[in-house]
Amino acid sequence: MQKQRKISNTTTSEIVLESLREQIINGILQPQEKLVEAEIAKKFGLSRGPVREALRQLAVEGLVDYCPNKGCTVALLSPQDAYEVFFLRGSLEKLAIQKSNCLLSDYSLMIMEASIEEFRKAILEGNTMKAVRADETFHLQIIRSAQLNRLTKMWELLSPLNGAMFLSVQNANRFGQLSGDAETLQDAKCLEPNTPDQNTSHNGSAAVWTHQCLLEAIRINDLQTTCDLLDQHYEETGRRVYRLSLMKEQNF
């Protein structure tokens, strides 16, 4: 009976976790919005236990802030945290692609191509959660190319923060556009046509374009270009998010 109850609690906790994660990443729940355990439990028809477990995991993923005596609120990565995650993730993928000498199997390339299409569809639908999953699938092929289990595990430790990374980029891009940031506006001119959702057009176009360029460089085994694109995709983006996030903090 105890084992059955544990399995049931785990299942209900995962249901709450998935629902709250999607609502945060898709923008239904806004930054600094309060998340009340009792209200969430009532909505799902559950006790507070599974809800508490879900909120704890979301805090690990950087999507929720917890403050003693105040409870949980929707969060974004701090500028410093966002930069560090971008830098580390990009560095690990560069190590992987260098180790494999930019040689990926036809099967991996096929998965990457399919994930780009899924990414594109998700952006057009305005579904950031689907975009996060497609992005994860794409980059996992790069990491696995090294065939180093410890490297893969190190990368996977950062994976739960991928959704928070997407939110940081979107938030920075929106502020950059509103504030007339030259770098943001210049980048937008060089990318694909706007999508129906003007709030995701710059971020979505840039991401689709970068992923397509990465795939093409890997197809022709161009190691240097692949590494340069990974730097652009991660480190340069991380620096811009850090800069714009600090600007936003100073303005509010």
Salt bridges, closest charged atoms under 4 A:
GLU18 OE1 - ARG21 NH1 2.99
GLU18 OE2 - ARG133 NH2 1.90
GLU22 OE2 - ARG133 NH2 3.46
GLU37 OE1 - ARG52 NH2 3.09
GLU61 OE2 - ARG21 NH2 2.65
GLU93 OE2 - ARG89 NE 3.67
GLU93 OE1 - HIS139 ND1 2.68
GLU113 OE1 - ARG219 NH2 2.90
GLU117 OE1 - ARG120 NE 3.70
GLU125 OE1 - LYS130 NZ 3.51
ASP135 OD2 - ARG89 NH2 3.38
ASP135 OD1 - HIS139 NE2 3.28
ASP135 OD1 - HIS211 NE2 2.82
GLU136 OE1 - ARG89 NH2 3.54
ASP181 OD1 - ARG243 NH1 2.81
GLU183 OE1 - ARG243 NH2 2.72
GLU192 OE2 - ARG120 NH1 3.79
GLU216 OE2 - ARG219 NE 3.67
ASP231 OD1 - LYS94 NZ 3.10
GLU235 OE2 - ARG239 NH1 3.41
